[in-house]
Every structure is written in structure tokens, then in C-alpha cells.
Amino acid sequence: MNGIGFLIGLILLYWLIPIILLIMGLARLRSRPENAKKLLIAAAIFFIVGGGICGALLT
């Protein structure tokens, strides 16, 4: 059960945080566009790294 809990924790870490960053970036798009752009870029990078896309392209 420890392995499954660890796996679920990693999935939440790599997918929940970028979703929160994406929502925050979209919410701040009108009031603070520069800050919103930084949040959206950070969310995109986190999605790429968290999804393992950059590691999958090397194989």
C-alpha cells in the first residue's frame, strides 16, 4: 500500500500544482497581465516536465 500511496502522491504533485497555476494565471489575466503570463508559462513547463514528455522524447 505504501507504493500506491507514493505513486498517487507523485501524480497529485505533478498534475495538481500546474492546474492550480493555470487557474490562477487565467484569473489574473485581466488585472495583472504580466504576472499572468509568468504563471501560464510556469504551468506549461510544469505540465511538460510532470507529464514526462521531455523524458519520453529522449528515448
Summary of the structure (lengths in Angstrom):
residues: 59
radius of gyration: 14.1
end to end distance: 30.4
largest distance: 45.1
contacts: 138
relative contact order: 0.14
helix: 85%
strand: 0%
